[in-house]
């Protein structure tokens, strides 16, 4: 017997139940419609600021200074392009990426894509577990293994929000994202970066990726930025905004949804750039190029900057990033389960399953490899995400280029060239990395 929540108000984590629940009246001003349309982009953006991003950005900044800053910028632009495709699919086709795949592909292909998507979500949740556990350790002084177990309590938060509406969940995410952004803004005031170094780092130079570890980190940044499950997530939650039928209504909805995702992802890109910049300014510049662990970064910030507040702000932002990404991971998990398998389960059950599968490898990694392995484990999870990415991008480009699905909103020749080029670069980079690690 399938479980189905009967009312919109009881299912904030089940977008299929809240489709069209946020009305954007045509009579509102431009600003009013933009604000009513805002929200889905923010939920997507939190995945671009999770602890996995921290690990890759901190190690990249500490080891290579500002050199890999252009990778963060290019990944941000790539993320905007791909999320816009996912958003357009959801608005025009009124299907999320997973459901569209189930309708168009064979059952065997759908099961394979579902398994890959689940691996990506588990890898993401492992990063949230490790990041939140580390925040508990740094702020409360509990052992790391105990912090890992404490992260299981976030299921209580999900249950507590069961009766809230989708806009309330978006408001909570906004508060957490604002906390992260303000904490890093304050840290950059405490430790001002080198403007010339930033400009040089933003200049693309593929020669900087010649070293295998630099490429490894660059691909980790890519996986941490363009996360596979976010493509499934965005194509679904954008449908919470009511859009009327027909091309004019779709154009209007796409217009405001584009503003939403561009602004949100520019903020996420700035936060990621701030993390790398902070590491380059403090650690690399002071000769601590070997910092590759979030805990080391926390402990070194106060002595290097001379301000105890720097470490405290760092810990608070880390906790906020882990908790914010937990919400979107739950939503994405349900979207994938419903889309690929047409299987509906209560959101708290989905949360328990995902967190349970993440706790085991996180605990094993911490107990077996030790506390100082957290940084390496976080980077590894992001590389896993990057490897999964082409399997989400391929159907997304195919569907959004199909005029039978998208009509006049199908990708034009220029967009197809850019999208397929991006797909080829990501796939080639993953193959190059795997070859370098195996040889």
N, C-alpha and C positions, 0 to 999 in steps of 0.2 A: 504493500500500500504506500503510495507516494505522499509525502508530507508537503502541504502547500499553505503558506501563511495567508490568511484570508483578507487582511487589510493592509493598506499602504503604510499606515502609521506603525505597524508592528514589524516592519521588515526593512530597516534602513540599509542593511547589507545585502539585499537581494534586488539588484536593479531591474530584473525582469518583472518584479512585482510593483515597481514604482515608475514605470515608463510613463513619461508625460506628466509626472506629478508636480513639476515646477513650471507653472504657466508664465510665459513672457508676453504680457499684453502688448498689442501693436500700438496702443495709444500712449505708451510711455515715451519719455524722451530718449535720445540716443544713450545717454549715460545710464538712465534707468534700465533700459533693456540690456545694456552691457553688464550691469551689476546683477540683474536677475539671471543672466546667462552664465555668469562667473561661478566657478565651483568645481566642475569636472576637471578642469586643467590643474587646479590646486591639488586634487586627490592624486592625479598622475604625477605631479611634480615632487611629492614627498618621496616617491621611490628613487628620485634622482639625488636625494640628500641623505640616504640611509647610511648606516655604519660602514657598509661595503665601500661606498664612495670615500669615506674618511680614510680608510686604510690605504687605498690606492693613491689618493691625493697626497697624503702625508708622506708616504714612502717616496713618491715621485718628487715632491718638493724638497725633501731632506737630501735625497741622493743626487738629484740633477738640478737643483735650484729652480729657476723659472723656465728651464729648457722645454719642459713638456706642457707648458701652459697652453700652447696652441692646440694640443690634443684635446684638452678640456673644452676649448672654444669650438673646435670642429665637431666634437661629439655633441655639444649642445645644439648646434645648427642641424646636425643629422637627426637628433631627437625631435626637434620641432617639425622637420619635414615628415618623418614617419608617423608622428602622432597626429599630424594634420590629415594624413591619409586614413588613419584609423578613425578619426573623428568624422570624416566625410562618409566613410562606409556606414557608420552607425546612423547618421542622419538621413542619408539618401536611401539606403537599402533597408533601414530599420531592422538590421541584423547586426549582432556583434560578430567579430572575426571567427570565433569558435563555432557559432551556430551556422554561419555561412559555409564554413568548411564542411560541417556535417551534411549540409544540403547538397554540396557540390562534389565531395570526394567520397571514395568508397569507405565502408566501415573499417577496413584494415588500415587505410591511410589515416582516418580520424583517430583510431586508437593509438597509432604511432605518434601523431602530433599531440594527442592528449598526454601521453607518457612524458614526452619531451617538455611540454608545458608544465607538468607537475614537478618534474625535476628542477625546472627553473624556479618555481615557487618555493620548493623546499630549500634550494640553495639560497634564495633571498631570505627565507625565514631563519636559516642558520646564521646569516649575517646579522639579522635583527636580534636573535638570541645572544650572540657573542657581544654585540655592541651594547645592548641593554644590561647584560651581566657585568660587563666591564664598567659601565656607568654606576651600577650598584656598588661595585668594589671601590671605585674611586671616591664616590660621594659618601658611602655609608661604611666602608671598611670591611665589608663581608668578603669571605673567600670567593674566588671566581666560580668554583663549582656550585656554591650556594646561590650565587647570583644567577647562574644558568637555571637552577630550579625555580628561583623566584620569578623568572620570566614567564613561567607557566601560569602565573596568576593573571596575566592579561586577558585570559578567557573570561574572568569575572567582569572585566571592563566591558567586553563585548556583550555579555549578558545584561549588564546594567544599562546599556544603550539600546536594548532591544525595542523599547517603546518609543525611541526618538525618531524624528523624521530625518530625511536625507539632508536637509539644509542644516540641521543641528550637528550632524556628523561633519559636514563641511566646515562649520564654524569652529569645531574642536580642532580640526586639522589646520585651519587658518591660525589659530592661537599657537599651536606647536611650531608651525613653520615660521611664524613671526618671532618666536623665541629663538629659534636657530639663527635666523638672519641677524637679529639684534646682538646676539652673543658674539658672532664673528665680526660684526661691524665694530663692536667695542674692542675686541682683541686687535683688530688692525689699527685702531687708534692708539692702543698701548704699544704696539710694535709696528710702526709705519713702514710700508714696503718701499722698495727702490723702483721708482716710476720708470726709469730707463730699462731696468731689468725686466719689468712687466712687458713693456713694448717689444723688447727683443724676444721674450718668450712667446708672445702672441704671433710672431712672424713664423709661418709654417716652414719647417726645415726637416725633411724626411731623413736627412743625414744623422739627426739625433737619435733615430730609431735603429741605427746600425748595430748597436749592442743588443744581444738577445734579451737581457733583463730589462732594458729600456722598452723594447717591443712588448715584453711580457706585461709590464706596467701599463703601457699604452692600451693594450687589449683589455686589461683589467679595468681601466678607466672607461673604455667603450662599453664593456659589459655592465659596469656600475651605472652608466649614464643611460644608454638605450636598452632598457630592460625588457625582455620578451613579454612578460605578463602584462606590462603596461599597455601594450598594443591591444591585447584582448580587453583589458580593463576600460580603456578610453572609448573603444568602439561601442561599449555597452552603456557606461554611465552618462555619456553625452545624450542618450535617449531619455534621460530624466527631464530634460527640457522639452516642453511641448512644442512641436513644430507642426504646422498645418500641412495638408497635402499639396502637392504640386511644386513645380520648379521655383516660383517666386518665394514661397515659404521656405523651401530648402536653401535657396541662396541667402535669405535673411538669417536663417539659423546657422549656416556655415560661416557667415560673416562674423557673427558675435562669438561663435565657438572658436574661431581662429584667433580673435583678439584674446580670449580667455587662455588658450593654450600657449600662445606666444609669450604673453606677459608672465605666466606661471613658470614656463621653462627658462625664460631669460633670468628670472629670479633664482631658479635652481642652478643655472650655469654660473651665476655670480657667486653663489654660496660655494660651489665646488672650486671655482677659481680662488675664492678667499681662503679655503682650506689649504690648497697647494701653495698659495702665496704666503700664508702664515708660516707654513713649514719651511719654505725657501728663505724667508726673512729671518726666522729665528734659528732653525737648526742648521741649514746648509751654510748660511753666512757665518755661523759661529764655530764651524768645523765639526758639527755633529751629523755628518752625512750618513752615518749608519743607523739613524733612527728609522725603524720600520714597524714600530709597534705603537698603537694608540696610547697604551699605558706609559711608555717611555716619553711620548710627546707630552702627556699630561704632567708628568713629574718634572720635565725639563723647562716647561713654559715659564713658571714662576722665577726660577733662578736666572734664566737668560733675559727675560723681560724686566725683571726687578719688580713685578707686580703680582701679588698673590691672587688678585682677582682674575688674572688671565687663566689660571688653571681651573678655578671655580666655574667661570663662564664656559670653558671647554667641556667640563663634566656635565653641566646642565644642558648644553646644546646636544651632547652625545645622547643623553637620556631622551630628550625630546625627539631626536631623529629616529631612535629605535622604536619608540611608542607610536609615532605618527605612521611609520611604514607598516606597523602591525595591522592597522585598520584596512589599508588598501590591499594588503596581502590576502586578507579574509574575503574581501569583495571579489578580487581577481580569481581566487580559488573557486568560488561558487559559479562565477561566470564560465570558467573553463569546464567545470563539471557539468553544468546545465547545457552548455553549448555543444560540447563534443559528445556527451553520453546521454543527454536529455534526462539527467538524474538530479532530483531536487532533494536536498537534506537541509535541516535547520542550520542556521548560520553558526550557532555555537558548536554543533557537531563538526562542521567544517574546520572551525578554529582549533578544536581539540585534536583533530586528526593531523592537521598541518603542523601545529606546534609540537605534538608528540613525535612526529617524524623528524623534526628539526632538533629536538632536545637530545636525541640519541647520538647523532654524529658530533654535536657540539660538546656534549659531556665527554665522549670518547676522546675527541681532539684535545680538550683541556686537561683531562686526567693523564692521557698518554704522552702528549707532547709538552705539557706544562703551560703555565700562564703566559709565558712570553711567545707562545706560538700563535696567539690570537691574531696578530697582524698578518702572518703568513696564511692562516686559515681564511681570513676575510678576503684577502687578495685572490685566493684560490676560488672562493665562491663566485667572485665577479668574473673570473676567467671562464668558469662553467657557464655563467649566464651568456657571455659573449659567444661561446660555442653553440648555444641553443638559439641564438638570435636569428640566423638565416632561415631557420625552419618556421619562424613566425613572419619574417619579412616577405618570403617568397609568395605565400598565398595572399598576403595583404596587397602586394603590387598587382598580382594577377586579378584579384577581385575588383580593385579600384580602377583598373585599366579596361574592364569589360563594360562596354556600352549597354549590353543587355541588363546589367545590374545597376549601373550608375547613370545611364542616360547621358544628358549633356554635361554631367559632372564627372564623367570618366577622365582619367589622366590624359593630358595631351601629349604630343610627341616629346616636347622638352622635358616634362615631368617624368615621363617613362624613362628617358635616357638618364636623367639624374638619379632616379630611384634604382634602376638596374645597375648603374655604375656603383652606387653605394652598396648594393647587395654584393656585387663582385669584390669590392675592396674588403668588406667585412669577412666574406668567405675566404678570400685569399690570405688575409692576415691571420685568421684562425689556423688555416692549413700550414702556413709558415711557422707559426708559433709551435704547433704540435710537432712539426718536423724538427724544429730546433731543440725541443725538449726531449725527443726520443732518440735523436742521433747522438 
